Amino acid sequence: MGRGHRLTLRAAFLAASIVLLLWPLLGIRPWRLETSWVDRLGRAVGWAWIVVMAAAGAVNWLV
């Protein structure tokens, strides 16, 4: 892996960590959950993004 690749993985890990830490703040009222497919798809994409970035960060940390 090149230096740029490691920097990209570190930045991705940092971004995922920030989102993961700040996401619960969005659950505080007055926000309301919508029962539409768009909201559910957005949540699924968000969780998938966090899992992928956390895995990339873990791989970067292990290497």
N, CA, C and O atoms as a Tripos MOL2 file, in Angstrom:
@<TRIPOS>MOLECULE
protein
  252   251    63     0     0
PROTEIN
NO_CHARGES

@<TRIPOS>ATOM
      1 N           0.8370   -1.1790    0.0000 N.3       1 MET1
      2 CA          0.0000    0.0000    0.0000 C.3       1 MET1
      3 C           0.8790    1.2380    0.0000 C.2       1 MET1
      4 O           1.8990    1.2970    0.6870 O.2       1 MET1
      5 N           0.4710    2.2100   -0.7700 N.am      2 GLY2
      6 CA          1.2130    3.4530   -0.8420 C.3       2 GLY2
      7 C           0.8530    4.4010    0.2840 C.2       2 GLY2
      8 O          -0.0950    4.1760    1.0360 O.2       2 GLY2
      9 N           1.6210    5.4490    0.3800 N.am      3 ARG3
     10 CA          1.4000    6.4290    1.4390 C.3       3 ARG3
     11 C           0.0360    7.1160    1.2920 C.2       3 ARG3
     12 O          -0.6630    7.3340    2.2820 O.2       3 ARG3
     13 N          -0.3300    7.4480    0.0670 N.am      4 GLY4
     14 CA         -1.6180    8.1020   -0.1750 C.3       4 GLY4
     15 C          -2.7940    7.2200    0.2120 C.2       4 GLY4
     16 O          -3.8160    7.7020    0.7010 O.2       4 GLY4
     17 N          -2.6340    5.9200   -0.0160 N.am      5 HIS5
     18 CA         -3.7040    4.9820    0.3260 C.3       5 HIS5
     19 C          -3.9070    4.9320    1.8410 C.2       5 HIS5
     20 O          -5.0410    4.9060    2.3180 O.2       5 HIS5
     21 N          -2.8110    4.9190    2.5890 N.am      6 ARG6
     22 CA         -2.9150    4.9040    4.0480 C.3       6 ARG6
     23 C          -3.5640    6.1860    4.5650 C.2       6 ARG6
     24 O          -4.3760    6.1510    5.4890 O.2       6 ARG6
     25 N          -3.1970    7.3160    3.9600 N.am      7 LEU7
     26 CA         -3.7730    8.5910    4.3650 C.3       7 LEU7
     27 C          -5.2750    8.6000    4.0930 C.2       7 LEU7
     28 O          -6.0540    9.1030    4.9040 O.2       7 LEU7
     29 N          -5.6760    8.0500    2.9660 N.am      8 THR8
     30 CA         -7.0990    7.9820    2.6240 C.3       8 THR8
     31 C          -7.8490    7.1030    3.6230 C.2       8 THR8
     32 O          -8.9470    7.4560    4.0540 O.2       8 THR8
     33 N          -7.2690    5.9670    3.9920 N.am      9 LEU9
     34 CA         -7.9190    5.0910    4.9580 C.3       9 LEU9
     35 C          -8.0190    5.7490    6.3250 C.2       9 LEU9
     36 O          -9.0230    5.5890    7.0190 O.2       9 LEU9
     37 N          -6.9930    6.4830    6.7140 N.am     10 ARG10
     38 CA         -7.0430    7.1740    8.0050 C.3      10 ARG10
     39 C          -8.1130    8.2600    7.9980 C.2      10 ARG10
     40 O          -8.8410    8.4260    8.9760 O.2      10 ARG10
     41 N          -8.2050    8.9910    6.9060 N.am     11 ALA11
     42 CA         -9.2260   10.0330    6.8020 C.3      11 ALA11
     43 C         -10.6210    9.4110    6.8140 C.2      11 ALA11
     44 O         -11.5330    9.9510    7.4400 O.2      11 ALA11
     45 N         -10.7910    8.2870    6.1330 N.am     12 ALA12
     46 CA        -12.0800    7.6000    6.1170 C.3      12 ALA12
     47 C         -12.4410    7.0990    7.5070 C.2      12 ALA12
     48 O         -13.5960    7.1980    7.9210 O.2      12 ALA12
     49 N         -11.4650    6.5640    8.2280 N.am     13 PHE13
     50 CA        -11.7130    6.0920    9.5850 C.3      13 PHE13
     51 C         -12.1070    7.2530   10.4960 C.2      13 PHE13
     52 O         -13.0180    7.1240   11.3130 O.2      13 PHE13
     53 N         -11.4250    8.3790   10.3540 N.am     14 LEU14
     54 CA        -11.7480    9.5580   11.1560 C.3      14 LEU14
     55 C         -13.1720   10.0430   10.8550 C.2      14 LEU14
     56 O         -13.9330   10.3530   11.7720 O.2      14 LEU14
     57 N         -13.5200   10.1040    9.5890 N.am     15 ALA15
     58 CA        -14.8610   10.5570    9.2000 C.3      15 ALA15
     59 C         -15.9270    9.6040    9.7400 C.2      15 ALA15
     60 O         -16.9540   10.0520   10.2500 O.2      15 ALA15
     61 N         -15.6940    8.3020    9.6310 N.am     16 ALA16
     62 CA        -16.6600    7.3240   10.1370 C.3      16 ALA16
     63 C         -16.7980    7.4410   11.6490 C.2      16 ALA16
     64 O         -17.9000    7.3180   12.1840 O.2      16 ALA16
     65 N         -15.6910    7.6760   12.3360 N.am     17 SER17
     66 CA        -15.7370    7.8230   13.7920 C.3      17 SER17
     67 C         -16.5460    9.0490   14.1970 C.2      17 SER17
     68 O         -17.3390    8.9920   15.1370 O.2      17 SER17
     69 N         -16.3460   10.1470   13.4940 N.am     18 ILE18
     70 CA        -17.0810   11.3690   13.8040 C.3      18 ILE18
     71 C         -18.5810   11.1720   13.5780 C.2      18 ILE18
     72 O         -19.4020   11.5690   14.4060 O.2      18 ILE18
     73 N         -18.9220   10.5600   12.4600 N.am     19 VAL19
     74 CA        -20.3410   10.3210   12.1640 C.3      19 VAL19
     75 C         -20.9540    9.3950   13.2120 C.2      19 VAL19
     76 O         -22.0680    9.6270   13.6810 O.2      19 VAL19
     77 N         -20.2180    8.3490   13.5740 N.am     20 LEU20
     78 CA        -20.7290    7.4010   14.5540 C.3      20 LEU20
     79 C         -20.9430    8.0580   15.9080 C.2      20 LEU20
     80 O         -21.9010    7.7340   16.6100 O.2      20 LEU20
     81 N         -20.0660    8.9720   16.2790 N.am     21 LEU21
     82 CA        -20.2100    9.6470   17.5610 C.3      21 LEU21
     83 C         -21.3120   10.7060   17.5500 C.2      21 LEU21
     84 O         -21.9710   10.9240   18.5670 O.2      21 LEU21
     85 N         -21.5130   11.3570   16.4210 N.am     22 LEU22
     86 CA        -22.4970   12.4340   16.3490 C.3      22 LEU22
     87 C         -23.9030   11.9700   15.9520 C.2      22 LEU22
     88 O         -24.8780   12.6930   16.1570 O.2      22 LEU22
     89 N         -24.0040   10.7780   15.3890 N.am     23 TRP23
     90 CA        -25.2880   10.2930   14.9080 C.3      23 TRP23
     91 C         -26.3510   10.2510   16.0150 C.2      23 TRP23
     92 O         -27.4910   10.6360   15.7570 O.2      23 TRP23
     93 N         -26.0270    9.8030   17.2290 N.am     24 PRO24
     94 CA        -27.0670    9.7900   18.2770 C.3      24 PRO24
     95 C         -27.6610   11.1720   18.5710 C.2      24 PRO24
     96 O         -28.8020   11.2700   19.0210 O.2      24 PRO24
     97 N         -26.9040   12.2220   18.3230 N.am     25 LEU25
     98 CA        -27.4480   13.5580   18.5500 C.3      25 LEU25
     99 C         -28.6270   13.8540   17.6290 C.2      25 LEU25
    100 O         -29.5050   14.6460   17.9690 O.2      25 LEU25
    101 N         -28.6400   13.2180   16.4730 N.am     26 LEU26
    102 CA        -29.7500   13.4280   15.5510 C.3      26 LEU26
    103 C         -31.0350   12.7710   16.0480 C.2      26 LEU26
    104 O         -32.1280   13.1130   15.5980 O.2      26 LEU26
    105 N         -30.9000   11.8280   16.9750 N.am     27 GLY27
    106 CA        -32.0700   11.1490   17.5130 C.3      27 GLY27
    107 C         -32.7660   11.9210   18.6190 C.2      27 GLY27
    108 O         -33.8600   11.5470   19.0410 O.2      27 GLY27
    109 N         -32.1450   12.9960   19.0950 N.am     28 ILE28
    110 CA        -32.7490   13.8010   20.1510 C.3      28 ILE28
    111 C         -33.8890   14.6290   19.5590 C.2      28 ILE28
    112 O         -33.7850   15.1390   18.4430 O.2      28 ILE28
    113 N         -34.9520   14.7520   20.3000 N.am     29 ARG29
    114 CA        -36.1010   15.5260   19.8210 C.3      29 ARG29
    115 C         -35.6990   16.9230   19.4290 C.2      29 ARG29
    116 O         -34.7480   17.4410   20.0150 O.2      29 ARG29
    117 N         -36.3160   17.5480   18.5250 N.am     30 PRO30
    118 CA        -37.6320   17.3690   17.9350 C.3      30 PRO30
    119 C         -37.6350   16.5160   16.6570 C.2      30 PRO30
    120 O         -38.6480   16.4900   15.9580 O.2      30 PRO30
    121 N         -36.5640   15.8370   16.3350 N.am     31 TRP31
    122 CA        -36.5440   15.0150   15.1270 C.3      31 TRP31
    123 C         -37.5280   13.8690   15.2630 C.2      31 TRP31
    124 O         -37.6550   13.2680   16.3290 O.2      31 TRP31
    125 N         -38.2130   13.5770   14.1930 N.am     32 ARG32
    126 CA        -39.1760   12.4800   14.1720 C.3      32 ARG32
    127 C         -38.7870   11.4990   13.0700 C.2      32 ARG32
    128 O         -38.2880   11.8920   12.0150 O.2      32 ARG32
    129 N         -39.0260   10.2220   13.3350 N.am     33 LEU33
    130 CA        -38.7680    9.1990   12.3280 C.3      33 LEU33
    131 C         -39.8870    9.2110   11.2940 C.2      33 LEU33
    132 O         -41.0640    9.3200   11.6350 O.2      33 LEU33
    133 N         -39.5100    9.1020   10.0570 N.am     34 GLU34
    134 CA        -40.5040    8.9670    8.9980 C.3      34 GLU34
    135 C         -40.6360    7.4900    8.6620 C.2      34 GLU34
    136 O         -39.6850    6.7240    8.8180 O.2      34 GLU34
    137 N         -41.7830    7.1020    8.2140 N.am     35 THR35
    138 CA        -42.0100    5.6960    7.8740 C.3      35 THR35
    139 C         -41.9970    5.4930    6.3650 C.2      35 THR35
    140 O         -42.7400    4.6640    5.8400 O.2      35 THR35
    141 N         -41.1670    6.2380    5.6790 N.am     36 SER36
    142 CA        -41.1120    6.0890    4.2300 C.3      36 SER36
    143 C         -39.9270    5.2130    3.8330 C.2      36 SER36
    144 O         -39.0010    5.0100    4.6170 O.2      36 SER36
    145 N         -39.9690    4.7090    2.6290 N.am     37 TRP37
    146 CA        -38.8870    3.8530    2.1510 C.3      37 TRP37
    147 C         -37.6010    4.6510    1.9700 C.2      37 TRP37
    148 O         -36.5110    4.0900    2.0750 O.2      37 TRP37
    149 N         -37.7080    5.9470    1.7010 N.am     38 VAL38
    150 CA        -36.5250    6.7840    1.5230 C.3      38 VAL38
    151 C         -35.7610    6.8950    2.8440 C.2      38 VAL38
    152 O         -34.5330    6.8030    2.8580 O.2      38 VAL38
    153 N         -36.4690    7.0890    3.9350 N.am     39 ASP39
    154 CA        -35.8330    7.1820    5.2460 C.3      39 ASP39
    155 C         -35.1560    5.8640    5.6130 C.2      39 ASP39
    156 O         -34.0240    5.8540    6.0970 O.2      39 ASP39
    157 N         -35.8380    4.7800    5.3850 N.am     40 ARG40
    158 CA        -35.2670    3.4670    5.7150 C.3      40 ARG40
    159 C         -34.0680    3.1420    4.8410 C.2      40 ARG40
    160 O         -33.0840    2.5840    5.3270 O.2      40 ARG40
    161 N         -34.1330    3.4790    3.5770 N.am     41 LEU41
    162 CA        -32.9900    3.2590    2.6880 C.3      41 LEU41
    163 C         -31.8050    4.1190    3.1100 C.2      41 LEU41
    164 O         -30.6630    3.6600    3.0890 O.2      41 LEU41
    165 N         -32.0740    5.3570    3.4910 N.am     42 GLY42
    166 CA        -31.0070    6.2350    3.9600 C.3      42 GLY42
    167 C         -30.3410    5.7140    5.2140 C.2      42 GLY42
    168 O         -29.1210    5.8060    5.3540 O.2      42 GLY42
    169 N         -31.1200    5.1700    6.1220 N.am     43 ARG43
    170 CA        -30.5500    4.5800    7.3360 C.3      43 ARG43
    171 C         -29.6990    3.3630    6.9990 C.2      43 ARG43
    172 O         -28.6170    3.1880    7.5580 O.2      43 ARG43
    173 N         -30.1780    2.5310    6.0980 N.am     44 ALA44
    174 CA        -29.4170    1.3390    5.7050 C.3      44 ALA44
    175 C         -28.0960    1.7320    5.0420 C.2      44 ALA44
    176 O         -27.0540    1.1410    5.3270 O.2      44 ALA44
    177 N         -28.1440    2.7170    4.1700 N.am     45 VAL45
    178 CA        -26.9160    3.1810    3.5150 C.3      45 VAL45
    179 C         -25.9650    3.7860    4.5390 C.2      45 VAL45
    180 O         -24.7570    3.5630    4.4680 O.2      45 VAL45
    181 N         -26.4880    4.5360    5.4730 N.am     46 GLY46
    182 CA        -25.6480    5.1270    6.5110 C.3      46 GLY46
    183 C         -24.9590    4.0860    7.3690 C.2      46 GLY46
    184 O         -23.7630    4.1970    7.6390 O.2      46 GLY46
    185 N         -25.6970    3.0750    7.8000 N.am     47 TRP47
    186 CA        -25.0920    2.0080    8.6000 C.3      47 TRP47
    187 C         -24.0720    1.2330    7.7840 C.2      47 TRP47
    188 O         -23.0100    0.8800    8.2960 O.2      47 TRP47
    189 N         -24.3840    0.9600    6.5080 N.am     48 ALA48
    190 CA        -23.4260    0.2480    5.6580 C.3      48 ALA48
    191 C         -22.1460    1.0600    5.4990 C.2      48 ALA48
    192 O         -21.0480    0.5030    5.5200 O.2      48 ALA48
    193 N         -22.2820    2.3740    5.3400 N.am     49 TRP49
    194 CA        -21.1170    3.2440    5.2040 C.3      49 TRP49
    195 C         -20.2570    3.1980    6.4620 C.2      49 TRP49
    196 O         -19.0310    3.1280    6.3750 O.2      49 TRP49
    197 N         -20.8800    3.2370    7.6050 N.am     50 ILE50
    198 CA        -20.1450    3.1880    8.8680 C.3      50 ILE50
    199 C         -19.4240    1.8520    9.0160 C.2      50 ILE50
    200 O         -18.2660    1.8180    9.4310 O.2      50 ILE50
    201 N         -20.0940    0.7560    8.6830 N.am     51 VAL51
    202 CA        -19.4630   -0.5640    8.8040 C.3      51 VAL51
    203 C         -18.2680   -0.6850    7.8620 C.2      51 VAL51
    204 O         -17.2140   -1.1830    8.2580 O.2      51 VAL51
    205 N         -18.4240   -0.2360    6.6240 N.am     52 VAL52
    206 CA        -17.3240   -0.3250    5.6570 C.3      52 VAL52
    207 C         -16.1490    0.5380    6.0900 C.2      52 VAL52
    208 O         -15.0030    0.0970    6.0110 O.2      52 VAL52
    209 N         -16.4080    1.7530    6.5440 N.am     53 MET53
    210 CA        -15.3150    2.6350    6.9680 C.3      53 MET53
    211 C         -14.6390    2.1270    8.2400 C.2      53 MET53
    212 O         -13.4230    2.2500    8.3830 O.2      53 MET53
    213 N         -15.4070    1.5620    9.1550 N.am     54 ALA54
    214 CA        -14.8100    0.9880   10.3680 C.3      54 ALA54
    215 C         -13.9450   -0.2150   10.0110 C.2      54 ALA54
    216 O         -12.8700   -0.3980   10.5830 O.2      54 ALA54
    217 N         -14.4030   -1.0320    9.0730 N.am     55 ALA55
    218 CA        -13.6080   -2.1830    8.6390 C.3      55 ALA55
    219 C         -12.3320   -1.7250    7.9460 C.2      55 ALA55
    220 O         -11.2670   -2.3060    8.1580 O.2      55 ALA55
    221 N         -12.4320   -0.6990    7.1280 N.am     56 ALA56
    222 CA        -11.2390   -0.1730    6.4520 C.3      56 ALA56
    223 C         -10.2570    0.3960    7.4710 C.2      56 ALA56
    224 O          -9.0460    0.2260    7.3290 O.2      56 ALA56
    225 N         -10.7670    1.0630    8.4850 N.am     57 GLY57
    226 CA         -9.9060    1.5910    9.5310 C.3      57 GLY57
    227 C          -9.2480    0.4750   10.3280 C.2      57 GLY57
    228 O          -8.0760    0.5790   10.6900 O.2      57 GLY57
    229 N          -9.9890   -0.5870   10.6040 N.am     58 ALA58
    230 CA         -9.4310   -1.7170   11.3380 C.3      58 ALA58
    231 C          -8.3350   -2.3920   10.5240 C.2      58 ALA58
    232 O          -7.2950   -2.7600   11.0700 O.2      58 ALA58
    233 N          -8.5570   -2.5560    9.2290 N.am     59 VAL59
    234 CA         -7.5300   -3.1380    8.3620 C.3      59 VAL59
    235 C          -6.2940   -2.2440    8.3410 C.2      59 VAL59
    236 O          -5.1690   -2.7390    8.3970 O.2      59 VAL59
    237 N          -6.4970   -0.9410    8.2600 N.am     60 ASN60
    238 CA         -5.3830   -0.0050    8.2600 C.3      60 ASN60
    239 C          -4.6090   -0.0770    9.5810 C.2      60 ASN60
    240 O          -3.3820    0.0110    9.5970 O.2      60 ASN60
    241 N          -5.3350   -0.2360   10.6730 N.am     61 TRP61
    242 CA         -4.6950   -0.3060   11.9890 C.3      61 TRP61
    243 C          -3.9110   -1.6020   12.1460 C.2      61 TRP61
    244 O          -2.8430   -1.6160   12.7590 O.2      61 TRP61
    245 N          -4.4460   -2.7040   11.5880 N.am     62 LEU62
    246 CA         -3.7870   -4.0000   11.7120 C.3      62 LEU62
    247 C          -2.5560   -4.1300   10.8230 C.2      62 LEU62
    248 O          -1.6580   -4.9170   11.1210 O.2      62 LEU62
    249 N          -2.5080   -3.3800    9.7530 N.am     63 VAL63
    250 CA         -1.3670   -3.4860    8.8180 C.3      63 VAL63
    251 C          -0.2100   -2.7110    9.2710 C.2      63 VAL63
    252 O           0.8230   -2.6950    8.6020 O.2      63 VAL63
@<TRIPOS>BOND
     1     1     2 1
     2     2     3 1
     3     3     4 2
     4     3     5 am
     5     5     6 1
     6     6     7 1
     7     7     8 2
     8     7     9 am
     9     9    10 1
    10    10    11 1
    11    11    12 2
    12    11    13 am
    13    13    14 1
    14    14    15 1
    15    15    16 2
    16    15    17 am
    17    17    18 1
    18    18    19 1
    19    19    20 2
    20    19    21 am
    21    21    22 1
    22    22    23 1
    23    23    24 2
    24    23    25 am
    25    25    26 1
    26    26    27 1
    27    27    28 2
    28    27    29 am
    29    29    30 1
    30    30    31 1
    31    31    32 2
    32    31    33 am
    33    33    34 1
    34    34    35 1
    35    35    36 2
    36    35    37 am
    37    37    38 1
    38    38    39 1
    39    39    40 2
    40    39    41 am
    41    41    42 1
    42    42    43 1
    43    43    44 2
    44    43    45 am
    45    45    46 1
    46    46    47 1
    47    47    48 2
    48    47    49 am
    49    49    50 1
    50    50    51 1
    51    51    52 2
    52    51    53 am
    53    53    54 1
    54    54    55 1
    55    55    56 2
    56    55    57 am
    57    57    58 1
    58    58    59 1
    59    59    60 2
    60    59    61 am
    61    61    62 1
    62    62    63 1
    63    63    64 2
    64    63    65 am
    65    65    66 1
    66    66    67 1
    67    67    68 2
    68    67    69 am
    69    69    70 1
    70    70    71 1
    71    71    72 2
    72    71    73 am
    73    73    74 1
    74    74    75 1
    75    75    76 2
    76    75    77 am
    77    77    78 1
    78    78    79 1
    79    79    80 2
    80    79    81 am
    81    81    82 1
    82    82    83 1
    83    83    84 2
    84    83    85 am
    85    85    86 1
    86    86    87 1
    87    87    88 2
    88    87    89 am
    89    89    90 1
    90    90    91 1
    91    91    92 2
    92    91    93 am
    93    93    94 1
    94    94    95 1
    95    95    96 2
    96    95    97 am
    97    97    98 1
    98    98    99 1
    99    99   100 2
   100    99   101 am
   101   101   102 1
   102   102   103 1
   103   103   104 2
   104   103   105 am
   105   105   106 1
   106   106   107 1
   107   107   108 2
   108   107   109 am
   109   109   110 1
   110   110   111 1
   111   111   112 2
   112   111   113 am
   113   113   114 1
   114   114   115 1
   115   115   116 2
   116   115   117 am
   117   117   118 1
   118   118   119 1
   119   119   120 2
   120   119   121 am
   121   121   122 1
   122   122   123 1
   123   123   124 2
   124   123   125 am
   125   125   126 1
   126   126   127 1
   127   127   128 2
   128   127   129 am
   129   129   130 1
   130   130   131 1
   131   131   132 2
   132   131   133 am
   133   133   134 1
   134   134   135 1
   135   135   136 2
   136   135   137 am
   137   137   138 1
   138   138   139 1
   139   139   140 2
   140   139   141 am
   141   141   142 1
   142   142   143 1
   143   143   144 2
   144   143   145 am
   145   145   146 1
   146   146   147 1
   147   147   148 2
   148   147   149 am
   149   149   150 1
   150   150   151 1
   151   151   152 2
   152   151   153 am
   153   153   154 1
   154   154   155 1
   155   155   156 2
   156   155   157 am
   157   157   158 1
   158   158   159 1
   159   159   160 2
   160   159   161 am
   161   161   162 1
   162   162   163 1
   163   163   164 2
   164   163   165 am
   165   165   166 1
   166   166   167 1
   167   167   168 2
   168   167   169 am
   169   169   170 1
   170   170   171 1
   171   171   172 2
   172   171   173 am
   173   173   174 1
   174   174   175 1
   175   175   176 2
   176   175   177 am
   177   177   178 1
   178   178   179 1
   179   179   180 2
   180   179   181 am
   181   181   182 1
   182   182   183 1
   183   183   184 2
   184   183   185 am
   185   185   186 1
   186   186   187 1
   187   187   188 2
   188   187   189 am
   189   189   190 1
   190   190   191 1
   191   191   192 2
   192   191   193 am
   193   193   194 1
   194   194   195 1
   195   195   196 2
   196   195   197 am
   197   197   198 1
   198   198   199 1
   199   199   200 2
   200   199   201 am
   201   201   202 1
   202   202   203 1
   203   203   204 2
   204   203   205 am
   205   205   206 1
   206   206   207 1
   207   207   208 2
   208   207   209 am
   209   209   210 1
   210   210   211 1
   211   211   212 2
   212   211   213 am
   213   213   214 1
   214   214   215 1
   215   215   216 2
   216   215   217 am
   217   217   218 1
   218   218   219 1
   219   219   220 2
   220   219   221 am
   221   221   222 1
   222   222   223 1
   223   223   224 2
   224   223   225 am
   225   225   226 1
   226   226   227 1
   227   227   228 2
   228   227   229 am
   229   229   230 1
   230   230   231 1
   231   231   232 2
   232   231   233 am
   233   233   234 1
   234   234   235 1
   235   235   236 2
   236   235   237 am
   237   237   238 1
   238   238   239 1
   239   239   240 2
   240   239   241 am
   241   241   242 1
   242   242   243 1
   243   243   244 2
   244   243   245 am
   245   245   246 1
   246   246   247 1
   247   247   248 2
   248   247   249 am
   249   249   250 1
   250   250   251 1
   251   251   252 2
@<TRIPOS>SUBSTRUCTURE
     1 MET1         2 RESIDUE 1 A MET
     2 GLY2         6 RESIDUE 1 A GLY
     3 ARG3        10 RESIDUE 1 A ARG
     4 GLY4        14 RESIDUE 1 A GLY
     5 HIS5        18 RESIDUE 1 A HIS
     6 ARG6        22 RESIDUE 1 A ARG
     7 LEU7        26 RESIDUE 1 A LEU
     8 THR8        30 RESIDUE 1 A THR
     9 LEU9        34 RESIDUE 1 A LEU
    10 ARG10       38 RESIDUE 1 A ARG
    11 ALA11       42 RESIDUE 1 A ALA
    12 ALA12       46 RESIDUE 1 A ALA
    13 PHE13       50 RESIDUE 1 A PHE
    14 LEU14       54 RESIDUE 1 A LEU
    15 ALA15       58 RESIDUE 1 A ALA
    16 ALA16       62 RESIDUE 1 A ALA
    17 SER17       66 RESIDUE 1 A SER
    18 ILE18       70 RESIDUE 1 A ILE
    19 VAL19       74 RESIDUE 1 A VAL
    20 LEU20       78 RESIDUE 1 A LEU
    21 LEU21       82 RESIDUE 1 A LEU
    22 LEU22       86 RESIDUE 1 A LEU
    23 TRP23       90 RESIDUE 1 A TRP
    24 PRO24       94 RESIDUE 1 A PRO
    25 LEU25       98 RESIDUE 1 A LEU
    26 LEU26      102 RESIDUE 1 A LEU
    27 GLY27      106 RESIDUE 1 A GLY
    28 ILE28      110 RESIDUE 1 A ILE
    29 ARG29      114 RESIDUE 1 A ARG
    30 PRO30      118 RESIDUE 1 A PRO
    31 TRP31      122 RESIDUE 1 A TRP
    32 ARG32      126 RESIDUE 1 A ARG
    33 LEU33      130 RESIDUE 1 A LEU
    34 GLU34      134 RESIDUE 1 A GLU
    35 THR35      138 RESIDUE 1 A THR
    36 SER36      142 RESIDUE 1 A SER
    37 TRP37      146 RESIDUE 1 A TRP
    38 VAL38      150 RESIDUE 1 A VAL
    39 ASP39      154 RESIDUE 1 A ASP
    40 ARG40      158 RESIDUE 1 A ARG
    41 LEU41      162 RESIDUE 1 A LEU
    42 GLY42      166 RESIDUE 1 A GLY
    43 ARG43      170 RESIDUE 1 A ARG
    44 ALA44      174 RESIDUE 1 A ALA
    45 VAL45      178 RESIDUE 1 A VAL
    46 GLY46      182 RESIDUE 1 A GLY
    47 TRP47      186 RESIDUE 1 A TRP
    48 ALA48      190 RESIDUE 1 A ALA
    49 TRP49      194 RESIDUE 1 A TRP
    50 ILE50      198 RESIDUE 1 A ILE
    51 VAL51      202 RESIDUE 1 A VAL
    52 VAL52      206 RESIDUE 1 A VAL
    53 MET53      210 RESIDUE 1 A MET
    54 ALA54      214 RESIDUE 1 A ALA
    55 ALA55      218 RESIDUE 1 A ALA
    56 ALA56      222 RESIDUE 1 A ALA
    57 GLY57      226 RESIDUE 1 A GLY
    58 ALA58      230 RESIDUE 1 A ALA
    59 VAL59      234 RESIDUE 1 A VAL
    60 ASN60      238 RESIDUE 1 A ASN
    61 TRP61      242 RESIDUE 1 A TRP
    62 LEU62      246 RESIDUE 1 A LEU
    63 VAL63      250 RESIDUE 1 A VAL
